[in-house]
Amino acid sequence: MRVTFFTAVMNIEIGSIPGRGDQISDRIFVTTDKDILRDLLTPQTLEAIGGLEHSFLQTAPAIIYSQKEASEEFEWFDYLGGCLREVKTFFNVMWLGKDNAADSELGFLTYARRLVQSTHSSSIAARYVMADGSRSVISFSRKELQEIRAFYRAWLAAAQIVDVRSYDMLEPDDTGRTMRAFYWIQAGRSASGMGERVACFCTAMESLFASSSSELAHQLAERMAVFVSADPQERKSIYRQVKRAYNVRSKIVHGDAFKREKSDQIRTVSLECDELLRRAFQKSISDNEAYSALEGDNDGLDQYFLQLLFSS
C-alpha cells in the first residue's frame, strides 16, 4: 500500500531543487518543483484538503514529501507524527547553518486501503522565530541545504537517534550534553518573549559546558570564549557577551521586569547568544575531541578545558 506524506515549507527562500528533489532521510524529500503535487494529490485528496490548503502548497517555497510502501495494518497517526518530527528536526538542524524561522504547519497523509481513499492531517505546535524575534524570510541555496542535510545525518548518527523526538522531548537519563543543549536552543527559538529566549539560550550553554554550579556565569563565559575562538581579543569579547547574557537571564528567572527601553539591548544579547551557540555546535559536530569531551563525564570535561585554557 502506497502511503503519501506532504507538507509546505514556510518563511524561507530556497534555490531551485528540481524534479523529485533532494533526499533528507530514508523517507523524506524536499523539492521546489510544484509538478510533484500532481503525483501527491489525487482528486479525493484535493477535495479533502480544500482549496485554501491547495493554494498554500502551490505558492510555498518548497514541498517536503515522502511516498513509501506500508502494510495494510499500519497506524496512520504514528506514521504521520513520525514524518512531522523528522521535518521539524530538519528545520531545527537548519539553524546550524544560519539563523532562520523555517517551519511548516499542517502535514498531510493520504493512502488507499481496500479501494477507500483516506486523508489525514496533523501538526506540531512549536513555531519558531529568529533570535531577534522576527520571522524574516532567509534564503538558502541548494548547496547550503545539502550541507545542512549532511549535518542532519551526522547529528542523528552521532546522537544515535532512532526515533526523531529530540526537538520536543528531554530525557535526562539517556540524553547527552549536546542533545540537551539542542533542546534548550529550540525551546528558545520557540519562546514567546525575548527574555525567555535569552534564558533558554543560557540554559543551553549550561547544558554544554557546566561541570559544577560554583561561579557558574564565570565558568560558562570562560569556556564559551576558549571553545569557539583562539583569538585573545575575541575571547575577551565573547566572555563579556556571555556575562551580559547571564545578567539578563538572572533577572528573567527571578521575576524582575525590564524597562521597555531595554528591549533593544536584550535583542542584541539574544543575537549574540544565538551566534555563539551556533559556532559552539558547529565545532562540537566537526571536532571529534571536542564532541568526546562534551559527551563525557565532568572530570573529562574539566581536563579538556584546562588544556584549552593553558595551551598556546
N, C-alpha and C positions, 0 to 999 in steps of 0.2 A: 504494500500500500504506500503510495507516494504522499508524503507529508510536506507541506509548504509553509514556511515562515517568512514574514517580511515586515519591515518597519522603515520609517523615513528618518533620515538624518537631519538634524536642526542646528542652526547657529554657527555653521562653518561654511567656507567655500572650499571646494575640492577640485584639484586638477583632473583632467579627463582620465577616466578609467573605463575604457570601452568594453563592449561585449559582456561576457559572464562576470568580468571584474576580477579583483584580487581576492585570494583566499585568506581569511583571517584565522580560521581554525578549521578543524576537521569538517565542520558542517556549516560554517558561516562565510559568506562572501560579501564584498562591498563593490558597488558599481555606480557610475554616473550615467549609464546608458539606460534611458527610460524604456527602450524597446523590451527590456527584461520583463516589464509589467505585463506584456501580452502573454508571457509564459506563466506568470504568477497568478493572474487574475482571471478566473473563469467567470462566465456571466452570473452564475449563482453567487460567487464571491463578491462581485461588484455590487450586486443587489444587497448583499448582507452588510457590506461596509459603508455603503451610501456614497452619494455624490461628493459630499464635503471631504471625506477621507480620501476618495479617489483623486480629487483635485489637489489635495495636500501632497499625496505621493508623486503626482505628476510634476509639481513645482519644487519639490525638495531637492537640495543639492546632491543627494545620493540616496541610494536604496541599499539597505543591508538585508540579506535574504539567505535562505537555505532551502534545498529540495533534497530530501532524504527518504529512503525506504524505511518503513517501520512495520512492526507486526500489527495484526488486527486488534491485539489486546493492549496496545499502548495507551498510556494515560495522557490525554491532551494537556491537562493542567500542568503536570510536571514537565512535559516536553516544552511547552510554551514558556514556562518560568525559567527553564534552563537556557533557552535561546536568549531571553531578555537579560539574564545575568551575564551571559557571555558578551552581549552587546555593551552593557553598562561597564563591564570590566575593561573592554577595549577602549571605550571613551575615557575611562579613568587613566589608562596607560598612555593615552594621547597627551595627557598632562605632562608626561615625562619629556615630550618634545618641546612644548611651549604652552603657556597659559592659554586656556580656551574654555568655552562653555558648550562644547559639542554634547548633544543629547538626542534623545528620541522620546516620543510619547507613547502612543498605542502601538503594540506589536500584534500581528495577526497570525493565526494558524488556520490552515484550511486543508481538508482531505476528503476523499470519498470513501466511505465504508459501506460495503454492500450496496453500491449504486446511490447511496444517500450522501449528498454533499453537506459537510458541516464546516462552519467558520466560527472561530472564537477569537476574542481579543482580551488583552490584559496590559498592564503597565506596571512599572516600578516607580514608587512615589518620589524618590530622590531627584531633585532638579538642581543642576549645577550652575554656578556663576563664576566669573573670573575673580582674581584676587582684589580687583578694585570695586567689586560689587556689580559690574555690568555683565550684559550678555552680548558683547560686541562680536561681530562676525569676523572670525580669524581664518585666514587662508592656509590650506595645506596642499602642497604639491603631491603628486602620486609618489614621487621618490620619498618624501617625508613620511607618508603613510606606510610605505614599505619598510622604512627604518623603524617606525613605531611598531609595526607588525612583528619585526624581529625582536624588539624589546618585549612585546607582549608574550611571545612564545618562550623567550629566555626567562622572563619573570615567572611564568607559570611553572616552568620546568625547575627553576631554582627553588621555588617555594613548595614544590611537589604538590601542587594543587590538582586534584582530580575533578571535583565538583566546584565550579566557579561561584563562590559565595562571598569572596573577600571584601567586596565593596560595601556590604551592609551587615556583616556578622563578625564578631570578635570573640574568638575562643582562646583565652589566655593560656590554657594548658598545653596547647599544641601549635601555637602561632608564634613565629619568630619575631625578632625586633623589627625587621624591615616591613613585614606584613602588618604588624600592629601600628607602625608609623604610617603606613599607607592608608590604613583605615581612618586614622585621625585626619590625614590630609583630605580625604574625600568627605569626611564629616565637616571639615572647614569649608570646603568648596560648595557644600550644600547648606551652610548655615545662613540664617536669615539676616544676621547683623554683622557689621564689620568687626565689632569687638569679639563676638563669639568666634568669628573666623580666626582672628589672631590667637585666641585662647586654644583653639583646636590645633593650630599650627605649632604652638609652643609645646603642646602635649605630644605632637608628632616628634619634635626634637627630643623630648624626654624619652620617648619610646626607642629612638635610635641610639642615643648617646649616654643616657644616665646610668650610672652604676651604683650611686648612693644618693641619699636625699640631703646630704650636708652641702651647703654652699651651692645649691643646685643651679641657680642662674649663672654664677661664675663658671661652674663646670661645663654647662652646655654652651655658653658663649665661647669659651676657650676651645672646646672640642670641635664645635662647628667651624671655627676660624681655621684651625690647623688641618681639618679634614678636607675642606673644599679649596684651600688656597695654599700655595707655597710662598707667596709674596708677603714679606713682613708688613708693608704698609696696608695691603688689602686685608691682611689678618686683623690688624687693629680696627679697621672699618667694620669688618664682619662682627668682631667682638662687641663693638658699640651697638650695632644693629640688633643683635640678639638680646643684649641687656635692655634696650628700649622696648623690644617686644615683650620681655618679661615684666616690665613695669606696667604695660597695658594689660597683660594677662592677669597680673595680680589684682588690679583694680576691678576687672570684669568678674573674676571668680569670687571676689569678696563683696560684690554687690554695689560697688561705687558707681556713680554716674559721671559721664563725661560731658563737658560743656560742648554745645553744638559747634563752636568754632574750632574744636579739636578734631573734628571729623576728617579733615584733610591729612592731619598728622597720623591718625590711625590708619587711614587708607595707605599712606606711604609705608607704614610698618607692615601692613598686610602684604603689599607688593614685595617688600624686602624679604619677608619670611617665605613667600611663595618661591621666589627665585633661589634662595639659599637651599631650601628643601629639594628643589628640582636638581640642583647641582650635586647635592649630597646623594640623592638617589641614583643619578647617572653614574657617579663614582662607585656606589655600592654594587651596582649591577655589572660594571665593566672591570672592576678591580677585585680579583679573587681573594687577595689578602684582606682587603677591607671588608668584603662580604663575610668571610670566615670569622673575622673579629666581631662584627656586628651580630652574627648569629651564634656566637659562642657565649661562654659564661662571663660573669662580671670581672673576674680576675684577668681573663684573657683580654677583655676589652680595655681594662686599665693598663695592661702591659703594652697593648697596641698604641694607645695614646701617649704613653710615656716615650715610646720610641719616636712617634711623630714630633712630640714637643722638643726633644733633645737631639734630633738629627739635624744635620746641616741642610 
